[in-house]
């Protein structure tokens, strides 16, 4: 603990970084590659706050997607949630070469000591970013000779519609060569049924076992809906993991995957906030 505290004293309160790539995946969604000027350490499943040079002193959280590149680049999935905010600045007014700042990594999503049993990964829109990082970490733990002993992993990706899904080429290729992984995209819903209810029904239809675990990343309302459904289906509440939900109304932004209506949505992640 003392060594960790001493090491933290030498870390900057924020990290300067340069955007190395900016790819639009639709009118309101961008995937950014960012290279910190100093070493930025984080765990798979964590998020960090970003500040655009266009909006000084305004920070929004986003999940870190995947493991750092060999060149130290970080990946973020940003969904524009409205005019004038950080998400709009990052999606519509940012190009390669621009400067941004990163806050310290945070978050509670982690694989634990898996894979010993069944694992459910559930994301909405840009919450996919967190799951992308977790899947890459999970793959690194599995040696090819022992993959047949891996626990079953199901990834549920929710979105308003097919047009909201993205990064599908990467995910299709990833699933094809990993027999332990099953990807279940969930879009739309039945008349009178909320989109999150539709996702919750798809997750519980897989009959999660009491020994399994579930990791969730998405808007607070989605997290609450799916958590309630999983516990009713018999999964112990302590086996359901997500970032802290904000206090108050369910539609307020908060650090939980897509962090509310102002945060990222599915198949995308920080998925994390807006």
C-alpha positions, 0 to 999 in steps of 0.5 A: 500500500505504501509503495502504491501511494508513493507511485501515485504521487509521481502520476500526473492528475491528468494526461496530455494526449494527441488524437492519432485517428478519428473514424466516423461510424455514423453521423453521431458516433466516432471511434477515436485513437489517442496517444498519451504523452506519458504512460497511462495505465489502466485495467480492462473495463475501466473508464476515464474522463476526457476534456476537449480543447474546445471545451476547457474544464468540461469533462465527460467519462468514456470507457477505454476500449481494448488493450493499449496498442503497441504504440501506446494508443488508447481507443474511445467510442463516443456517441454524440448526445446533444449539441454543444457538449463534449461528445459533440466536440469529440465527434464532429469537431475533432481530427487527428493531431488535436490535443485532449486531456485524460483524467485518471482511470476509474471503474469497477468492471473486472473479470475476477479470476474467471473463466471458471463458470458462465460469464454474461457480458451485457452492454448497450451501445457504446458500453461495447467499448468496455466489453471489447477490453474485457474480451481482449483480456479474457483471450489473453488469459486463455492459452490455445491448448486450454481454450476448450476448458474455458467457461461459456461466455455470452456477449449481449449487445443492445441497440435501438436498431440495426443502424446503431450497431457498429464495429461489427466486422471486428466482432464477427471476426473475433467470435468466429475464432473463439469457440468459447464466445457467443454474441447475441445482438439485441435490437428493437422490441415488441410493441409496448415493450421498452428496449431495455426490457427486450434486452433483459428478456434476451439475457434471462432467456439464456438461463444464467446459472447461480454460479455464473457472473454478469458484467453490465455497461450502459445507461443507468436505466438499462443497468437497473432493468437488466440487474432486476431481471437477472436477480429474478432469474436466480443470479445472486445480486453479488454476482452482477457487477457494474459501475456505480449508478447515479442517485436520483432519477434513472435517466440522469447521466452517471458512470455506468457504461453509457452513463445515462441518456447523456452517455455512450450507448451500445456496441460502442461504450465508454460506452461510458458517458457522454 
